């Protein structure tokens, strides 16, 4: 499950030639309304609620014929902005910059209640905190946003970001790169890559969680990654469709919370090529993270959005001002 920072140019280029969404009532088949949801990567446990909803017939009960597709090279936001999908799995660090450049995309539900991503590195590299990245090499996608996150982690820990070397590595097997000493640290999701490296492959690793990094929220604030997004026009023109979809998805993720084995089984049925042990362990890890204890699935905290938006703006990572209150909504969730 790699970190992808989507191309904003692609979002805007596709958005400029938007076509009618596949969920149009004019194209409905029988009594079910066709809906397309595009993932942010290949199927994984972040998507378990979607696959549970499909497997258990929750979408059909909501009157929907849902197709789950994998994204193109630029991710799901461009497809959403172009009207080629009704919903997209995305991340706040892509959605806010996209909105700053004019993309009509809105977060309608938080898949995970909090950020579960970290920097991970082999234990023998001697990196115990972000400051130890000085003199080391970080391997990533080479984006400005990505570098800003790592720079801030190092700075907050009392280090000098200028002493960190950055290598653009793209989509590679990180363990191979570690073994060949091409880089010392990469950015991954704890609930997938860390489990695979540490628990399945036996690699001794250390992690620096973004959420618990030096400096706390004043350093790197929490943010929603991943989330579910829809276009503003779909929300305005077809709110009942969005409500029906989110109702089924919420039920799927609530099931994943209480029965992680069912979540693993549903995902493996849809993607049998995945490693069963990895999926099972990952589903168990994420079960308590699909929502805060006592809170319904999907609810987004305005303060989390506000702090993260301020973080991006203060570091010149947004090309224009963004009205944070319009970047997300809880109004269409079944709990509202």
N, C-alpha and C positions, 0 to 999 in steps of 0.2 A: 504494500500500500504506500505508494510514493507520494511525496509532496509535489503538487503541480500548481504553479502560479499562472493562471490562464492569460492568454494574449488579449489585451484590451482592444487592440486594433481589430482583431478578429470578431470580438463581440460587436463592435460598432459597425463593421463592414457588413456583417450578416444582418444586424438589426436594421440597417438602412434598406434592406431588400426583404423585409418581413413579409411572410405569407400567412394565410389563415392557419391557426393551430389545428392539429389533428383532432382535437376535442370538439370541433364545431358541431353544433346540433344538426347541420345539414348533412353531415357524413355519418351520423349515428347508424349503427348496425343493430336492427331489431330494437329491443328495449334497452340495450346497453349503450352508453355513450363511450366512444373510444377515447382513450387518454394515453399519451406517451410521456414517460418519465425517463430522463437521461441521467445516468450515473456520472460520478466524477472520476471513476477509474474502473478497473475490472471488478466483478462482484466480490465483495468481502463483507465482514461482519458489521461494518458501519451500515450496511444496506439490509440487515437481517429483517427488520420490521416490514420492509417492502415485500420481501420474498415470503414472509409469514402471511401477510395480508393476501398475497396472491394464492398461496398454497391452500389456505383455509377458506377461500371463497369470500373473503371480506369485501373485496372490490366488487364482485358480482352482486353481493347483497346491497351494496351502495349504488347499484345501477351503472357500474363502470366496467368497461373492457380495457384493462390496463396492460400496456406493453412497456416492458423495461428494457432499455437499450444502453449499450456502452457508448461513451463519448467519442468524438473525433479527436484529432491531434490537439485541438485547442480547448478541449474540455466541453462541459455541458452548457455554460452560460451563453456562448455564441449561438447554440442551437435554440436555446430558450428565447434569446433576443430576436432570432430570425423567425420565430413562430414554428420551428420544426419540432418543438416539444412543448408540452403543457407545464411540466415541472422539471426541475433540475436539482440534483444534489450538487452543492457547491460549498464554498468556505467564505467567511467574512473578509479575509484578506484579499479575495478576488472580487467579491460583490461590491464593496465600497469603492474601490478604484474604478470599477466598471460604471457605477452610478455617477461618479465624478466626471466621466467622459460621455455621459448621456444615455447609457443603457437603461432600459426600463425594466429592471429586475429587482425583486423584493423578496426578502426572506420571510417565509410563512410558518416556519417551525424549526426549532433546534433539534437536530438528531441526537447529539450528545449535549448534556447539560453544561459541560466544561471542556476546555481544551485538554486533550490527552496526548499531545505531541511533545517530543523531546529531541534534544541532540543525543546521539548515541555514539559511543566510541569504544574500541577495544580497551580492556582494563590495563593492558601493558603500555598504553601510551602515556600514562601518568596524568591524565586529565580528570581532576576531581571536582573542579568548579570552572565556571566560564573564564576566569582569569588565566587558567592553565592552557587556554587555546592560543595564547601568545607563543609564537614560534612553531605553531602547528598549522596544518592545512585542513580547511573545511571544504568538503565536496558537495556541490549542489547544482542548481539549474542556472546560476549566474544572474538572477534577477536583482534589480535594485531593492525591491521589497525584502527579499530573502536576506541580502547583505545587511540591511538596516536592522533586522531582528537580531542577527548574530552580533553585529557591532554593539548594539545596545546591551546585550547580555554581558559582553566582555567589559564594557564601560561601567556598567552597574556593579560589577564585581571588583572594580578597582584596577582593571587592566587597560591596555592600550590597543584598541581595535586595529590600528595600523600595523601591528605586529602579527596579525593573523593573515595567512595566505589563503586565497580563494581559488579553488579549481572548479571549472565548469565540467561536470561529468554526465549530466543528463540521466536517462533511465538505464541504469546498469545494475548488476548484481553487487550490492554494496559489500558483501562479505568478500568477494573476490578482490575488490579494490582495497579493502582493509588488508588482506593477506599480501597484496603486492605493494602495500604502503604508498598507494597513490594519494591517499588523504587519511586524516585521523578522525574526523567526525562528520556525521551526516544528520539530516533532520528527518525523523520518521514518526509514525504513530506507535505509541507504547503497546497498544492492544493488538498489534499485528507483527510488525518487523522486530520489535524487541522480544516478543514471545518467540518468534521463529529463531532469531539469532541465539538467544540465551537458553531457552527451555528445550527447543527441538534440536538445534545444531550444536549446542554445548559451547558456544563462544562466550568467553568471559568478557562482559561488557559493563560499562558504567553509563549512566544517563544523566542529563541535565534537563529536567522537565521545564518547559516554558512557564507553566503556571506557578511553579514553586521556585523559580530561579532567584538568584540574589537580587534583593531590592523589592521583591514581591510585586504587587499590582502597580506600584509606582515605577517599576522598571519595565516589565512586559505585562500589560494587563491581560486578563482572561479574554478569550474571544470564541465565537462559535465556529467550530470546524469539526465535522461538517454540519450543514444545514440544508433545508429544502427551500427552493426558491420557485416563484412563479412570476409572470410578467405583470406589471401594473395594470395593463389593459384587461388581462384575464380576471384579476381580482375585482376590477371595477365592473366589467361586463358580465361576468359569470361567477359571482360569489358562491352560488349554490353548488357549482361544480367543485370549486376549491374546498368548500366545507365537506362535501361528500368524500372527496379524495383524502383529506386530512383526517376525517373520522375513521376511515378504514386503516390508514397508515398508523394513526395513534393506537388503535387496537392491536395492530401488529407489533408495535414496539412495546406496548404494555405486556403482551404475551412474551416477548423476548426478555423482558425484565424478570418475569416470574418463572419462566421456563427456558433457560438458555440452551438446553439440549434440543428443544423444539426449534429454536432459532438456528442452531447448527444444522439440524436435519433439513430444514427448509432451504437453507443456503446451499448445502451439498446436493440437494435434489436438483437445484437450478444450475449449479456449477460443479459437477462431479469431478472435475479436474483438480479441484482444490485439495490441499492436504487435510485429511479428516482430523488429525490430532491438532493441527494449528487452528482450524475452524472451531473445534470444540473448546479448546483453551481460550481462544479469543472471545467466543460468545460468553463464556463464564466471566471473563474479565470485564466485558462491557455491560453485563446485565445490570449492574448497580449504577451505571453511568449514562443510561439512556434518559435519565431525568433525575433531578434532585429528590431525595427521600421526602415523601409526603406531597410532592408536586406532580401534577399530571404531565405526561410526555409533551414535549414540544414548546413549552412556555419559554419565552425569551425575556431576559431582564434588561430593561431600558438602560440601566446604569452600565452594564457590560458593554452594550453597543456604544454608549456615549464615551466611555473611557477609551475604548479601542479606536473609535473615530478620532478622538483628540490625539491619541498617540500617533496615528498615521498623518494627521494634518500637521502636527508640530514638527514632524520629520520630513515634511514636503513630499509625502508619498501619495497625496491626492492632488490631481491636476486642477481641481476646482473645489469650491465648498460643497459639502454634501449635507442635506437635511437628514440627520440621523433618524429622526422620527418617521421619515418616509421610506427608510431603507428596510424596515421590518414591520411586521404586524402580528399580534397574537389574536386578532379579532375573529379569525376564521377557524381557530382550533375548537375541537368539540368541548373543551373545558370552559369555553367562553360563552 
